[in-house]
Amino acid sequence: MKGESQRQAIRQRLKSETFDVAIVGGGINGAVAVAALSAAGYKVALIEKKDFASSTSQESSNLVWGGIKYLESYEFSLVWDLCRSRNELMRRYPHEVQELRFFTNLERGFRKPRILVFLGSLLYWFMGRFKSRPPRLLSRATIERDEPLVSTRSSQGGLEYSDCFLKDNDARFVFHFIRRGLRSGAAVLNYVEAREGQRGADGLWSIACVDHEAKASFALKARVLINAGGPFADRFNKACGITTEHQHIFSKGVHLIVPRLNQSERVLTFFADDGRLFFVIPLGSCSCIGTTDTRVTELPATVNDDDRSFILENINKRLNLAKPLTMADVIAERCGVRPLVIQGNAGDFDQEEWVNLSRKHVLECNRDEAHISVFGGKLTDCLNIGRELTQEVSDMGLTEGRPTKWYGEGDASIEQQYRRLVASLPWTDREWKGEGRSSDRLWRSYGDDALTIAERIKADPALAEPVIADAPVLFAEVAHMAEHELVMDLEDFLRRRTRLSLVVRHEVLEQSAGLKQAAQMLFGKDTDRRWEAYFKGRRGVPQKTRA
Ligand SMILES: Cc1cc2nc3c(=O)[nH]c(=O)nc-3n(C[C@H](O)[C@H](O)[C@H](O)COP(=O)(O)OP(=O)(O)OC[C@H]3O[C@@H](n4cnc5c(N)ncnc54)[C@H](O)[C@@H]3O)c2cc1C
């Protein structure tokens, strides 16, 4: 299969070449690093122990936002920077990163007067350089008229402001950068774990790797090592003998996914019983509710009944539902830990400081050891992290080539070409609930590659059929993924290259003949093994345990 030969070729390069930079971790931070550095002309390798974005970066709230809530803790410079990053992502990804209204209900007795919250939203709008629609005050009557789902029993009115969200998926967004890296010639592979690293007298890092697919070990050689291991970064630093001034502590965040609650493309925003912001976020044909914020020390973090009850109780109290939501309504669960950066030792962290802990990122650079650790950060911050890493590597004395573009959707001229091609196809460009038209979704998810996918449909119109009825993933995409997207496991396909397992019930997936056919296209003679590995032992809600 073409996909397998792609893997073999990358594997061979990882074993035999010496790289300028090796990146450990294929979440958003590793992904922007590989895209930015390879576009800057460096010879780069990236290894990921599971699948790309299979840890924190697939568990976010999908928001690209300036962090309005950090105004309350007076983190003005963080909000200023995040707003700038949000605006840049909005500009560079006009289809994928979309402005959305946050419809906020404030209850009587809320800790701040409504007018002060509204002034805060005006300040936020200013910090966002007025790039979004302005905020507006909402009376109780307006809330009842515009979003009758919102319970106004104890409402004092509210406000509406703008921020952005990822229309598709956080994990798919990460893959845009992985694809950029691959296209710029980087050697990028999933299911390869870095166990430990040593820097030799020759100034080269030698990283002991295990390829979980090939069941083989090898040493990866590079001049500079970037640890982008997210929550696992401290562990890997230890395995490399690197001591750092910063460390991570972990905040667990859980979301529950249920059938679509409000039909409008708005985020319903509340303050939960613990005083934190709490959202109902559109996710295609579903709604994503959450989140929680609990300190944990062990990885992987798991969803427990307290998390479930907290989310369901909070939402049931705040919506006018015909009948309260229960676990029977939950299609999927998401659970991740926010890796939060602190200075000093995680063991000495004062719990009192928890609520005010910053969500900033820190790059800790050890020039003597040619080593960089990435701490903290947000998806929203990703372009800054890519740029800062490129600067740090250059400051270490490695010469860069002529930089090329490493982010943004496909060029306008390619989009025009794609739209013309799509219009000429013998297919139905269907509208999908909460997702837009097939052609729009293909462009959002695949950028320039959408052109190749459309060509496949032209050659074989049967590929325009969806894999699962009522879910907008086409066989043409599967054919593309099988060759180009390093899909090794059914979960890679269902949860990260697409978000099918978030919006389609597990039982439906298991019974789907179309999914079986897609699995054949992805895994060939290995289909039964991959199918069993995914479905065996899982019941109902599939996403319960995540790092
Ligand atoms: C509940 C929740 C909600 C959030 N909401 C938002 C939001 O709405 N907007 C926003 O901007 N941000 C949000 N965030 C924050 C954002 O998701 C994270 O900051 C970001 O995903 C962290 O990315 P990362 O690359 O550092 O870590 P990860 O995504 O965890 O990636 C690290 C990767 O390194 C790999 N790895 C680790 N060790 C090794 C090794 N030894 N060898 C090989 N690979 C290794 C792991 O498998 C993992 O895939 C949220 C986070 C959470 C938990």
The ligand as a Gaussian input file, in Angstrom:
#p B3LYP/6-31G(d) Opt

LIG

0 1
 C      -10.008000      20.701000      28.625000
 C       -9.088000      21.605000      27.834000
 C       -9.619000      22.658000      27.118000
 C       -8.779000      23.500000      26.383000
 N       -9.344000      24.445000      25.601000
 C       -8.565000      25.236000      24.829000
 C       -9.159000      26.156000      23.935000
 O      -10.373000      26.198000      23.793000
 N       -8.338000      26.944000      23.211000
 C       -6.978000      26.876000      23.314000
 O       -6.305000      27.654000      22.646000
 N       -6.381000      25.973000      24.130000
 C       -7.141000      25.147000      24.882000
 N       -6.577000      24.200000      25.700000
 C       -5.119000      24.140000      25.792000
 C       -4.499000      23.366000      24.650000
 O       -5.300000      22.268000      24.292000
 C       -3.118000      22.874000      25.068000
 O       -2.365000      23.939000      25.565000
 C       -2.349000      22.278000      23.895000
 O       -3.123000      21.315000      23.242000
 C       -1.067000      21.640000      24.404000
 O       -0.390000      21.117000      23.294000
 P        0.990000      20.361000      23.433000
 O        1.485000      20.103000      22.075000
 O        1.877000      21.096000      24.375000
 O        0.646000      19.013000      24.222000
 P       -0.031000      17.668000      23.688000
 O       -1.142000      17.908000      22.790000
 O       -0.305000      16.854000      24.900000
 O        1.118000      17.002000      22.843000
 C        2.246000      16.397000      23.406000
 C        2.504000      15.133000      22.622000
 O        3.784000      14.618000      22.961000
 C        3.720000      13.209000      22.881000
 N        4.830000      12.673000      23.656000
 C        5.055000      12.887000      24.976000
 N        6.192000      12.239000      25.354000
 C        6.676000      11.623000      24.249000
 C        7.799000      10.800000      24.003000
 N        8.645000      10.467000      24.986000
 N        8.009000      10.350000      22.746000
 C        7.166000      10.684000      21.732000
 N        6.070000      11.454000      21.927000
 C        5.824000      11.916000      23.162000
 C        2.345000      12.889000      23.470000
 O        1.883000      11.622000      23.068000
 C        1.495000      14.032000      22.932000
 O        0.805000      13.687000      21.748000
 C       -7.377000      23.309000      26.415000
 C       -6.845000      22.237000      27.132000
 C       -7.691000      21.378000      27.821000
 C       -7.109000      20.202000      28.543000

